[in-house]
């Protein structure tokens, strides 16, 4: 294994040097070829994860200036893109929610409201997980929900009224439900999962067009709700068939866990208030707040929430709701990975590589858009089973933007399709962090995940294709037959 890792580690720079030695195609600009060689190196390391993917994301800072593809100032500026700070503010808010236990209270009350028979408990967990995942990272959400889920499974296992083997089925179904709903919930909001922000950042970088929180929400929420409902029906009626409908002791266990939390604390109320105000501002900014604050955007809202959490005092004297020692524990690796994606997009655009690739793709012009979409979504869906969804979207979106123009298609079709597909990998533990989290619980084996996840992959491919093809132009109010001029000539 060490030999293989060492070979792959060397293969990245060796492939880069080999391509440089072979030289560029005649029609490709020199800076574009340099960016392409660097992308191949990064893709090899990203796919194999021979070193942490966040470290690979730093390669543009070294290689873009050295090859002359992009100067150092432009390259490093991409790592401070405004969406990096949007994500940073979201992480700080998530840490505060976790610190004071607000996530457990929200989740348990959602489950209590929905009900406690076998299928409704799974639905309750899925609704709670998806809701939290809209605002908090998918990984953090699944980690939060896992101990609550295992407590419920143990309650069923230890109950003498439980039918034999029913607890095993329930355990598998509940673990998959947590993983799947964490990924599905992230689709709903711009900050729910990194690929959504990569898409928004690249659209702004290439075309100067802002994808607001509200605009994405109009598309993401219906998709998330539809996929969540179908996933629940599939898990509870097809993938796993339960003979026991009512969960013995389910209501008591939920009540016990809620009672353990006690009365809502003053700190929870304060964090909840910040969370609700932030969510309200994100949702209403474009149509309610901007007439009064024209320069307000989602990043300002997120950073304001982050700063406010450092200002509002907790119950202890001179101790705020969140301290810097707690805030520095945010996943900086994801922040760097996001910045690397932005740098790669900048390199594709400024070097002319995106335009050159688009010119080579005109041979697909005879294929209908629907077929192109389903092939693209299928490819991205299964590709992200073994690669980082963030790294995949960061590499693909600049290419797809140029490809769309070459095929005389509105870029939103291909770029949105790929972004959504990147969040729908359900088969393998390595596909997404939520899959890995629930796999580590011990209730699942890889064949369980592959069997259930394969069909969820296919279902999501079909749903995403139809929604992007038919509903996207209506929801985002653009003419699919007309490509605006600012899409044809990406901004420098």
C-alpha positions as CSV (number, residue, x, y, z in Angstrom):
1,X,0.0,0.0,0.0
2,X,2.9,2.4,0.9
3,X,4.4,1.6,-2.5
4,X,1.2,2.4,-4.4
5,X,0.8,5.7,-2.5
6,X,4.4,6.6,-3.2
7,X,3.9,5.8,-6.9
8,X,0.8,8.0,-7.2
9,X,2.5,10.8,-5.3
10,X,5.3,10.8,-7.8
11,X,2.9,10.3,-10.7
12,X,1.4,13.7,-10.3
13,X,4.5,15.8,-11.0
14,X,5.8,13.2,-13.5
15,X,2.7,13.4,-15.6
16,X,2.9,17.2,-15.4
17,X,6.5,17.2,-16.6
18,X,5.7,14.6,-19.3
19,X,2.9,16.8,-20.7
20,X,5.2,19.8,-20.6
21,X,7.8,17.9,-22.5
22,X,5.3,16.7,-25.2
23,X,4.1,20.2,-25.7
24,X,0.8,21.8,-26.3
25,X,-1.7,21.3,-29.2
26,X,-1.1,23.8,-32.0
27,X,-4.3,25.8,-31.4
28,X,-4.0,26.0,-27.6
29,X,-2.5,29.1,-25.9
30,X,0.6,28.5,-23.8
31,X,-0.9,29.6,-20.5
32,X,-4.0,27.4,-21.2
33,X,-1.7,24.4,-21.7
34,X,0.0,25.1,-18.4
35,X,-3.3,25.3,-16.6
36,X,-4.3,22.0,-18.2
37,X,-1.1,20.3,-17.0
38,X,-1.6,21.6,-13.5
39,X,-5.2,20.5,-13.5
40,X,-4.2,16.9,-14.5
41,X,-1.7,16.8,-11.7
42,X,-4.3,18.1,-9.2
43,X,-7.0,15.7,-10.5
44,X,-4.7,12.7,-10.0
45,X,-4.0,13.7,-6.4
46,X,-7.6,14.7,-5.7
47,X,-9.1,11.5,-7.0
48,X,-6.6,9.2,-5.2
49,X,-6.4,11.4,-2.1
50,X,-2.7,10.4,-1.8
51,X,-2.3,13.6,0.2
52,X,-5.1,15.6,1.9
53,X,-7.3,17.2,-0.8
54,X,-7.0,20.5,0.9
55,X,-3.2,20.4,0.5
56,X,-3.6,19.6,-3.2
57,X,-5.8,22.7,-3.5
58,X,-2.7,24.8,-2.6
59,X,-0.9,23.8,-5.8
60,X,-2.2,26.7,-7.9
61,X,-0.4,29.1,-5.6
62,X,2.9,27.4,-6.4
63,X,2.4,26.3,-10.0
64,X,0.3,29.1,-11.6
65,X,3.0,31.8,-11.1
66,X,5.9,29.5,-11.8
67,X,4.6,28.5,-15.2
68,X,3.4,32.0,-16.0
69,X,-0.2,30.9,-16.3
70,X,-1.5,33.4,-13.7
71,X,0.4,35.8,-11.5
72,X,0.6,35.4,-7.8
73,X,-1.6,38.3,-6.9
74,X,-4.5,37.1,-9.0
75,X,-4.0,33.5,-7.9
76,X,-4.0,34.1,-4.2
77,X,-6.9,36.6,-4.5
78,X,-9.1,33.6,-5.5
79,X,-8.5,32.1,-2.1
80,X,-10.2,35.1,-0.5
81,X,-13.3,35.0,-2.7
82,X,-16.3,36.5,-1.0
83,X,-18.0,33.0,-0.9
84,X,-15.1,31.7,1.2
85,X,-16.1,34.2,3.9
86,X,-19.8,33.2,3.4
87,X,-18.8,29.6,4.3
88,X,-16.6,30.9,7.1
89,X,-19.5,32.7,8.7
90,X,-21.7,29.6,8.3
91,X,-19.1,27.5,10.1
92,X,-18.9,29.9,13.0
93,X,-22.8,29.8,13.4
94,X,-22.7,26.0,13.2
95,X,-20.1,25.8,16.0
96,X,-22.2,28.0,18.3
97,X,-25.3,25.8,17.6
98,X,-23.3,22.6,18.4
99,X,-21.6,24.2,21.5
100,X,-24.9,24.9,23.2
101,X,-26.7,21.7,22.2
102,X,-29.4,23.5,20.1
103,X,-29.1,21.0,17.3
104,X,-30.2,18.1,19.6
105,X,-33.2,20.1,20.8
106,X,-34.3,20.9,17.3
107,X,-33.9,17.4,16.1
108,X,-35.7,15.7,19.0
109,X,-38.7,18.0,18.8
110,X,-39.0,17.5,15.1
111,X,-39.1,13.7,15.7
112,X,-41.6,14.1,18.6
113,X,-43.9,16.1,16.4
114,X,-43.8,13.7,13.4
115,X,-44.5,10.5,15.3
116,X,-43.0,7.3,16.6
117,X,-44.0,4.4,14.5
118,X,-41.2,2.8,12.6
119,X,-41.6,4.6,9.3
120,X,-42.5,7.9,11.0
121,X,-39.4,7.8,13.2
122,X,-37.3,7.4,10.1
123,X,-39.1,10.3,8.5
124,X,-38.6,12.3,11.6
125,X,-34.9,11.7,11.5
126,X,-34.7,12.5,7.8
127,X,-36.6,15.8,8.3
128,X,-34.5,16.8,11.2
129,X,-31.2,15.9,9.5
130,X,-32.2,17.5,6.2
131,X,-33.3,20.7,8.0
132,X,-30.0,21.0,10.0
133,X,-28.0,20.1,6.8
134,X,-29.5,23.2,5.1
135,X,-27.5,25.4,7.4
136,X,-24.7,23.3,8.9
137,X,-22.2,21.1,7.1
138,X,-23.4,17.7,6.0
139,X,-20.6,16.1,8.0
140,X,-21.4,17.9,11.2
141,X,-25.1,17.2,10.8
142,X,-24.7,13.4,10.4
143,X,-22.2,13.4,13.4
144,X,-24.9,15.2,15.5
145,X,-27.7,12.9,14.5
146,X,-25.7,9.6,14.9
147,X,-25.8,9.4,18.7
148,X,-29.6,10.2,18.8
149,X,-30.1,7.5,16.2
150,X,-28.1,4.9,18.0
151,X,-30.0,5.6,21.2
152,X,-33.3,4.9,19.4
153,X,-31.9,1.7,17.9
154,X,-30.7,0.5,21.2
155,X,-34.1,1.2,22.7
156,X,-35.7,-1.0,20.0
157,X,-33.1,-3.7,20.4
158,X,-33.5,-3.9,24.2
159,X,-37.3,-4.0,24.1
160,X,-38.8,-7.5,24.7
161,X,-41.7,-6.7,22.4
162,X,-39.5,-6.2,19.4
163,X,-40.0,-8.7,16.6
164,X,-36.8,-10.7,15.9
165,X,-34.4,-9.1,13.5
166,X,-36.6,-6.0,13.2
167,X,-34.0,-3.9,15.1
168,X,-31.3,-4.9,12.5
169,X,-33.5,-3.7,9.6
170,X,-34.4,-0.6,11.5
171,X,-30.7,0.1,12.3
172,X,-29.7,-0.2,8.7
173,X,-32.6,1.9,7.4
174,X,-32.1,4.6,10.0
175,X,-28.3,4.9,9.4
176,X,-28.8,5.2,5.6
177,X,-31.7,7.7,6.2
178,X,-29.3,9.9,8.2
179,X,-26.6,9.8,5.6
180,X,-28.9,10.3,2.6
181,X,-30.9,13.1,4.2
182,X,-27.7,15.0,5.2
183,X,-26.7,15.0,1.5
184,X,-30.2,15.8,0.3
185,X,-30.8,18.6,2.8
186,X,-27.6,20.3,1.7
187,X,-29.0,20.8,-1.8
188,X,-31.7,23.2,-0.5
189,X,-29.5,26.2,0.4
190,X,-26.5,27.9,-1.0
191,X,-24.5,27.2,2.1
192,X,-25.8,23.7,2.5
193,X,-23.0,22.0,0.7
194,X,-19.7,23.2,-0.8
195,X,-20.5,22.5,-4.5
196,X,-23.4,25.0,-4.4
197,X,-21.1,27.7,-3.3
198,X,-18.5,26.7,-5.9
199,X,-21.2,27.1,-8.6
200,X,-22.2,30.5,-7.3
201,X,-18.6,31.6,-7.0
202,X,-17.7,30.4,-10.5
203,X,-20.8,32.1,-12.1
204,X,-19.8,35.4,-10.4
205,X,-16.2,34.9,-11.4
206,X,-16.9,34.2,-15.1
207,X,-20.0,36.3,-15.8
208,X,-20.3,38.8,-12.9
209,X,-23.7,37.4,-12.0
210,X,-24.7,36.9,-8.4
211,X,-26.6,33.7,-7.5
212,X,-28.4,34.9,-4.4
213,X,-29.4,32.8,-1.5
214,X,-33.0,33.2,-2.5
215,X,-32.5,32.3,-6.1
216,X,-30.8,29.0,-5.2
217,X,-33.4,28.3,-2.5
218,X,-36.2,28.5,-5.1
219,X,-34.5,25.6,-7.0
220,X,-32.9,23.7,-4.2
221,X,-35.7,23.5,-1.7
222,X,-38.2,21.7,-4.1
223,X,-35.6,19.3,-5.2
224,X,-34.5,18.6,-1.7
225,X,-38.1,18.0,-0.5
226,X,-39.0,15.8,-3.5
227,X,-35.8,13.7,-3.1
228,X,-36.3,13.4,0.6
229,X,-39.9,12.1,0.3
230,X,-38.9,9.6,-2.4
231,X,-35.9,8.5,-0.4
232,X,-38.1,7.9,2.7
233,X,-40.6,5.9,0.7
234,X,-37.9,3.9,-1.0
235,X,-36.0,3.0,2.3
236,X,-39.2,2.1,4.2
237,X,-41.1,0.2,1.5
238,X,-38.6,-1.2,-1.0
239,X,-35.1,-1.3,0.5
240,X,-36.3,-2.5,3.9
241,X,-39.7,-4.0,4.7
242,X,-40.9,-3.8,8.3
243,X,-43.4,-6.1,9.9
244,X,-43.6,-4.1,13.1
245,X,-45.3,-0.8,12.6
246,X,-45.3,0.7,16.1
247,X,-42.0,1.3,17.8
248,X,-42.3,-0.1,21.4
249,X,-41.1,2.6,23.8
250,X,-40.4,5.0,21.0
251,X,-42.3,7.9,22.5
252,X,-40.8,7.2,25.9
253,X,-37.3,7.3,24.5
254,X,-37.8,10.6,22.7
255,X,-39.4,12.0,25.8
256,X,-36.5,10.8,28.0
257,X,-33.9,12.4,25.7
258,X,-35.9,15.7,25.7
259,X,-36.2,15.6,29.4
260,X,-32.5,15.1,29.7
261,X,-32.0,18.3,27.9
262,X,-34.1,20.2,30.4
263,X,-35.4,23.7,29.9
264,X,-34.0,25.6,27.0
265,X,-31.1,27.6,28.3
266,X,-30.5,31.3,27.9
267,X,-27.6,30.6,25.7
268,X,-29.6,28.4,23.4
269,X,-32.3,31.1,23.1
270,X,-29.6,33.7,22.1
271,X,-28.0,31.4,19.5
272,X,-31.5,30.4,18.2
273,X,-32.3,34.1,17.8
274,X,-29.1,34.8,15.8
275,X,-29.8,31.7,13.7
276,X,-33.3,32.7,12.9
277,X,-32.4,36.3,12.1
278,X,-29.6,35.1,9.8
279,X,-31.8,32.7,8.0
280,X,-34.5,35.3,7.6
281,X,-32.0,37.8,6.2
282,X,-30.6,35.3,3.7
283,X,-34.1,34.4,2.5
284,X,-35.5,37.9,2.3
285,X,-32.4,39.9,1.3
286,X,-33.1,40.2,-2.4
287,X,-36.7,41.3,-2.2
288,X,-37.1,42.9,1.3
289,X,-33.8,44.2,2.6
290,X,-31.8,45.3,-0.5
291,X,-34.2,48.2,-1.3
292,X,-33.0,49.7,2.1
293,X,-29.5,48.3,2.1
294,X,-28.5,48.0,-1.6
295,X,-24.9,46.8,-0.9
296,X,-26.1,44.0,1.4
297,X,-25.2,40.5,0.3
298,X,-25.2,37.0,1.7
299,X,-21.5,37.1,2.8
300,X,-22.1,40.3,4.8
301,X,-25.0,38.6,6.5
302,X,-23.0,35.5,7.4
303,X,-20.0,37.5,8.7
304,X,-22.3,39.7,10.7
305,X,-23.8,36.7,12.4
306,X,-20.3,35.4,13.1
307,X,-19.2,38.6,14.7
308,X,-22.4,39.0,16.7
309,X,-21.8,35.6,18.3
310,X,-18.5,36.9,19.6
311,X,-20.2,40.0,21.1
312,X,-23.3,38.6,22.8
313,X,-22.5,37.4,26.3
314,X,-23.3,34.0,27.6
315,X,-24.4,33.2,31.1
316,X,-20.8,33.5,32.4
317,X,-19.3,36.9,33.0
318,X,-17.1,38.3,30.2
319,X,-17.6,35.0,28.2
320,X,-19.3,35.4,24.8
321,X,-21.5,32.8,23.1
322,X,-18.5,31.6,21.2
323,X,-14.8,32.2,21.9
324,X,-11.9,32.4,19.4
325,X,-10.4,29.1,20.7
326,X,-13.7,27.4,19.7
327,X,-14.0,29.3,16.4
328,X,-10.5,28.3,15.2
329,X,-11.7,24.6,15.1
330,X,-13.7,25.2,12.0
331,X,-12.7,22.9,9.1
332,X,-10.1,25.1,7.5
333,X,-9.3,22.3,5.0
334,X,-12.7,22.9,3.3
335,X,-12.1,26.6,3.2
336,X,-8.7,26.0,1.4
337,X,-10.3,23.5,-0.9
338,X,-13.0,26.0,-1.9
339,X,-10.3,28.6,-2.5
340,X,-8.4,26.1,-4.7
341,X,-11.5,25.6,-6.7
342,X,-11.9,29.3,-7.2
343,X,-8.2,29.6,-8.3
344,X,-8.7,26.8,-10.8
345,X,-11.8,28.5,-12.2
346,X,-9.8,31.8,-12.5
347,X,-7.0,29.9,-14.3
348,X,-9.4,28.2,-16.8
349,X,-10.9,31.6,-17.6
350,X,-8.0,33.9,-17.8
351,X,-5.7,31.5,-19.6
352,X,-8.2,30.8,-22.4
353,X,-8.4,27.1,-21.5
354,X,-12.1,27.2,-21.0
355,X,-12.7,28.8,-24.4
356,X,-10.3,26.3,-26.1
357,X,-12.1,23.3,-24.6
358,X,-15.4,24.7,-25.6
359,X,-14.3,25.0,-29.2
360,X,-13.3,21.3,-29.2
361,X,-16.7,20.2,-28.0
362,X,-18.8,21.4,-31.0
363,X,-19.1,17.8,-32.2
364,X,-21.8,17.2,-29.5
365,X,-24.0,19.9,-31.1
366,X,-26.2,17.2,-32.8
367,X,-27.2,15.6,-29.5
368,X,-30.4,16.9,-27.9
369,X,-30.1,18.8,-24.7
370,X,-32.0,16.2,-22.7
371,X,-29.6,13.5,-23.6
372,X,-26.6,15.7,-22.9
373,X,-28.0,16.5,-19.5
374,X,-28.8,12.9,-18.5
375,X,-25.3,11.7,-19.6
376,X,-23.6,14.6,-17.7
377,X,-25.6,14.0,-14.5
378,X,-25.0,10.3,-14.7
379,X,-21.3,10.8,-15.1
380,X,-20.9,13.3,-12.3
381,X,-23.1,11.2,-10.0
382,X,-21.1,8.1,-10.3
383,X,-17.7,10.0,-10.5
384,X,-18.4,11.5,-7.1
385,X,-18.8,8.0,-5.6
386,X,-15.0,7.9,-5.6
387,X,-13.9,11.5,-5.8
388,X,-14.6,14.7,-3.7
389,X,-17.8,16.3,-4.8
390,X,-16.2,19.7,-4.2
391,X,-13.1,18.9,-6.2
392,X,-15.1,17.5,-9.0
393,X,-17.4,20.5,-9.4
394,X,-14.4,22.8,-9.1
395,X,-12.7,21.1,-12.0
396,X,-15.8,20.6,-14.2
397,X,-17.8,23.8,-13.9
398,X,-15.4,26.0,-15.9
399,X,-15.2,23.4,-18.6
400,X,-19.0,23.0,-18.8
401,X,-19.4,26.8,-19.0
402,X,-17.3,26.9,-22.1
403,X,-18.9,23.7,-23.5
404,X,-22.4,25.2,-23.2
405,X,-21.5,28.2,-25.2
406,X,-19.8,26.0,-27.9
407,X,-23.0,23.9,-28.1
408,X,-25.2,27.0,-28.2
409,X,-26.8,26.1,-24.8
410,X,-27.5,28.3,-21.8
411,X,-24.7,27.6,-19.4
412,X,-27.1,27.2,-16.4
413,X,-28.3,23.8,-17.8
414,X,-25.0,22.0,-17.6
415,X,-23.5,23.9,-14.7
416,X,-26.6,23.5,-12.4
417,X,-27.0,19.8,-13.5
418,X,-23.4,19.0,-12.6
419,X,-23.6,20.9,-9.3
420,X,-26.8,19.1,-8.2
421,X,-25.5,15.7,-9.3
422,X,-22.4,16.1,-7.2
423,X,-24.5,16.0,-4.0
424,X,-26.3,12.7,-4.9
425,X,-23.7,10.0,-4.4
426,X,-25.3,7.4,-2.2
427,X,-23.5,4.1,-2.8
428,X,-20.1,4.0,-1.1
429,X,-18.7,4.9,2.3
430,X,-16.0,7.0,0.6
431,X,-18.6,8.9,-1.5
432,X,-19.5,11.5,1.1
433,X,-18.5,12.2,4.8
434,X,-22.1,11.4,5.9
435,X,-21.9,7.9,4.3
436,X,-18.6,7.3,6.1
437,X,-20.0,8.5,9.4
438,X,-22.9,6.1,9.4
439,X,-20.8,3.3,8.0
440,X,-18.6,3.6,11.1
441,X,-21.6,3.0,13.3
442,X,-21.3,-0.7,12.8
443,X,-24.9,-1.2,11.6
444,X,-24.1,-1.3,7.9
445,X,-21.9,-3.4,5.6
446,X,-20.7,-2.2,2.2
447,X,-23.2,-4.5,0.3
448,X,-26.0,-2.8,2.2
449,X,-24.9,0.6,1.1
450,X,-24.3,-0.4,-2.5
451,X,-27.6,-2.2,-2.9
452,X,-29.7,0.7,-1.5
453,X,-27.4,3.5,-2.9
454,X,-27.4,2.2,-6.5
455,X,-31.1,2.7,-6.8
456,X,-31.0,6.0,-5.1
457,X,-28.4,7.2,-7.5
458,X,-30.6,6.2,-10.5
459,X,-33.6,7.8,-9.0
460,X,-31.7,11.1,-8.4
461,X,-30.3,11.1,-11.9
462,X,-33.8,10.9,-13.4
463,X,-35.3,13.5,-11.1
464,X,-32.5,16.0,-11.5
465,X,-32.5,15.6,-15.3
466,X,-36.3,16.4,-15.6
467,X,-36.1,19.3,-13.1
468,X,-33.1,21.0,-14.7
469,X,-34.5,20.5,-18.2
470,X,-38.1,21.6,-17.5
471,X,-38.2,23.5,-14.3
472,X,-34.9,25.4,-14.1
473,X,-35.8,28.0,-16.8
474,X,-39.2,28.7,-15.1
475,X,-37.8,29.0,-11.6
476,X,-34.8,31.2,-12.6
477,X,-36.8,33.1,-15.3
478,X,-34.6,32.8,-18.3
479,X,-35.2,31.9,-21.9
480,X,-33.6,28.5,-22.7
481,X,-33.4,29.4,-26.3
482,X,-31.5,32.7,-25.8
483,X,-27.9,33.0,-24.4
484,X,-27.3,36.6,-23.1
485,X,-24.2,38.3,-24.4
486,X,-22.5,38.4,-21.0
487,X,-22.5,34.6,-20.9
488,X,-20.8,34.4,-24.3
489,X,-17.8,36.5,-23.3
490,X,-16.7,35.6,-19.7
491,X,-15.5,38.5,-17.7
492,X,-11.7,38.9,-17.1
